[in-house]
Amino acid sequence: MSTALGVEAAGRRLSREAKIGLAVVGAVVAIRIVGGNFIANDWEGWGTFVPTAIGAAIEGLVLWGLVFGVLVRLSARSRGDRPGVVAATIGVLAVLSLAIPYSAPQAVLGAGAVALGLVAVDRPERPLSQPPGKVAVALGLLVIAAWLSFVAFTFVTGEWPDVP
């Protein structure tokens, strides 16, 4: 039996989707705090660091709640082909979010597409759910790779790239 956060009542274990979501959001928040305060911008003191860190943490929790707490959780529990269709939709939204580099939703949406795509692929009783699930996993991994390339650029050069 699962509870609202994807934790099994008997064993108190997080679902695979919840683990993926927490890992990605934790990494995104940490990278945004370190990259935004130490790498890409000059150190302006703790008066700037603390609000930036709190803002990144709140943004990460809100994104995790919306993507993994609502979309992924509800779709993973549904019957039929819904997980594959929702996963592919999240994957397309993640690709579209690449128009705004360095935004946290890119990585979180990409991870949501991967997590829900894996749910869709793991349903052998619903073969129509598997192709969109595979597409979602591919799109999600592509978006995560693009986001990581943005982060790597910032860490290597110490500045944000020019965006037209």
C-alpha positions in Angstrom: 0.0 0.0 0.0 1.3 3.5 -0.9 0.7 6.7 0.9 0.6 10.2 -0.6 4.4 10.6 -0.8 5.0 7.3 -2.5 6.1 5.6 0.8 5.0 2.1 1.4 3.2 1.9 4.8 4.6 -1.5 5.8 8.2 -1.1 4.9 8.5 2.7 4.8 10.4 2.6 1.5 10.2 5.3 -1.1 9.0 4.4 -4.6 11.5 4.5 -7.4 9.8 7.6 -8.8 10.0 9.4 -5.5 13.7 8.5 -5.2 14.4 9.8 -8.7 12.6 13.0 -7.9 14.3 13.6 -4.6 17.7 12.9 -6.0 17.2 15.3 -9.0 15.7 18.1 -7.0 18.5 17.8 -4.3 21.1 18.0 -7.0 19.4 20.9 -8.8 19.1 22.9 -5.6 22.7 22.2 -4.6 24.0 23.1 -8.1 21.9 26.3 -8.2 23.1 27.4 -4.8 26.8 26.7 -5.5 26.8 27.8 -9.1 24.7 30.9 -8.5 26.6 32.1 -5.4 30.2 31.0 -6.0 30.8 30.2 -9.6 28.9 32.5 -11.9 28.5 35.5 -9.6 30.9 37.4 -7.3 30.5 36.6 -3.6 28.3 39.3 -2.2 28.2 38.0 1.4 25.8 36.0 3.5 23.1 38.6 3.1 22.8 37.5 -0.6 23.7 33.8 -0.1 21.0 32.9 2.4 18.0 34.3 0.5 19.3 32.8 -2.7 19.7 29.4 -1.0 16.2 29.6 0.6 14.7 30.6 -2.8 16.4 27.7 -4.6 15.2 25.2 -1.9 11.6 26.5 -2.0 11.7 26.4 -5.8 13.0 22.8 -5.7 10.3 21.7 -3.3 7.5 23.3 -5.3 8.8 21.7 -8.5 9.2 18.3 -6.8 5.7 18.6 -5.4 4.1 19.5 -8.7 6.0 17.2 -11.0 6.5 14.1 -8.8 3.8 14.7 -6.2 1.0 15.3 -8.6 1.8 14.4 -12.2 4.0 11.4 -11.8 2.3 10.0 -8.7 -1.2 10.2 -10.0 -0.3 9.0 -13.5 1.7 6.1 -12.2 -1.3 4.9 -10.2 -3.7 5.2 -13.0 -4.7 2.2 -15.1 -4.5 2.0 -18.9 -2.2 3.9 -21.1 -2.2 7.1 -19.2 1.4 6.9 -17.8 2.9 6.6 -21.3 0.9 9.6 -22.7 1.6 11.8 -19.6 5.2 10.8 -19.6 5.6 11.7 -23.3 3.8 15.0 -22.6 6.2 15.8 -19.8 9.1 14.9 -22.0 7.9 17.4 -24.7 7.4 20.1 -22.1 10.9 19.4 -20.8 12.3 19.8 -24.3 10.4 23.1 -24.8 11.8 24.3 -21.5 15.3 24.2 -23.0 14.4 27.6 -24.6 15.2 29.1 -21.2 18.7 27.9 -20.3 19.6 27.2 -16.6 16.1 26.9 -15.4 15.4 24.3 -12.7 12.3 23.0 -14.3 14.3 21.5 -17.2 16.1 19.0 -15.0 13.0 18.3 -12.9 10.7 17.8 -15.9 13.3 15.7 -17.6 13.6 13.4 -14.5 9.8 13.3 -14.3 9.6 12.1 -17.9 12.2 9.5 -17.2 10.5 8.2 -14.0 7.0 8.1 -15.5 8.4 6.7 -18.8 9.9 3.8 -16.8 6.6 3.2 -15.2 4.9 3.0 -18.6 7.6 0.7 -20.0 7.3 -1.6 -17.0 3.6 -2.4 -17.8 3.7 -5.5 -20.0 -0.1 -5.8 -19.7 -0.5 -2.5 -21.5 1.6 -2.7 -24.6 0.3 0.6 -26.0 1.8 2.5 -23.0 5.3 1.3 -23.8 6.2 3.2 -27.0 5.3 6.7 -25.5 7.1 5.6 -22.3 10.3 4.8 -24.3 10.0 8.2 -26.1 9.6 9.9 -22.7 12.7 8.3 -21.3 14.7 9.3 -24.3 13.4 12.9 -24.2 14.0 13.1 -20.5 17.6 11.9 -20.7 18.2 14.3 -23.6 17.0 17.3 -21.5 19.0 16.2 -18.4 22.1 15.9 -20.6 21.5 19.4 -22.0 21.0 20.9 -18.6 24.2 19.2 -17.3 26.0 20.7 -20.3 24.8 24.2 -19.3 26.0 23.5 -15.7 29.4 22.2 -16.9 29.8 25.3 -19.1 29.2 27.5 -16.1 31.6 25.5 -13.8 34.3 25.5 -16.5 34.1 29.1 -17.6 32.8 30.7 -14.5 30.0 32.6 -16.3 26.6 32.1 -17.8 26.6 31.7 -21.6 25.2 34.6 -23.7 21.6 33.8 -24.6 20.1 35.7 -27.5 
